[in-house]
Amino acid sequence: DTISSTEKFPTEAKQVDLKLVRKGKEIRAFWRENEDGEWKQVGEYSSDYPETVNIGLIAVNTSKDISAEFAYIKLAPVSK
C-alpha cells in the first residue's frame, strides 16, 4: 500500500533522506532534504499486518523516466 507520493511533497533536491517507522499497526513515513534538516512526516498508514511483517521502500514509475538509488540503509528496533 502507498503511504505518500512525490506529487504531494515536491522538491528540487537531488537527494533526500527517507525514514519509515512502524509501531504496532501504525506505519509513518518521513523525509528530509539534508542530513541536518528537520524530519517531515508525509503520511501514515494503519495496517492489519502481524508484527512479523516488515516494511520497506520501493521506487515505482508510472508516467516518466526516473532513477532511484537506496544507500546507507539502517534497520533498527524502535524503543518502546
N, C-alpha and C positions, 0 to 999 in steps of 0.2 A: 504494500500500500504506500502511496506517496504522501509525505508529510508536507512538502513545500516544493516550489519550483522557482527557477530563476526569473520568471516573469513577475513574480510577486516581490522580489528583492533584487532589482537590477544593480549592477556595479560595473565599473570600468577596470577594476583591479585585474591584473594578470594572474594573481594567485590569492587564494583565501584559505583560511583555516576552517575546518568543519568539525563539529562535535555532536555526537548522539549520546544521550543519557537515558538509560532505562532504569526506572524504579518501580518494581512490581509490574503493573499493567500499563503504566504511563511511559511513553517514549517522547522525548523532546529533542528537537533539532536546533542547533545554534551555529552561527558563523561569525567571523570577524575578518577584517581586511588585512590586518598585520598582527604580528606576534604581541605587540603591546596594546592592541585595540581592545575595546570592550566587547564581550560576547553578546550577540543579539539573538534573541530567540526568534525563530522563523516559523515554528509550528510545533504542534503536539498531537499525539495520537494515543487513544486508549485502546489497548489490544485485549484480545481474549487468548493470547498465546500463553502457553505454560512457561514457567520460569526457565525451563531448559532450552527454549528457543532463543537464539542470539539475534542481534540486529546488525545491520551493516549499510554500507554506501554502494550505490551504483551510479553510473553515468548513462543516460538514455537520450537519444536524439530522435526527434520526431519531425523536424522541419528543415534544419540546415546543418552543415558540417560543423562539428565541434570536436575538440580534443580534451581529454581528461586524463590526469595522472594523479594517482594517490600515492603519497610518500609520507614517511615519518608516522606510520600508523602505531598507535599505542592503545592497548587494551588494558583496562584496569577495573578492578571491582570498585563499586561505589560504597563509601562508608555509610553505614545505616544509622 
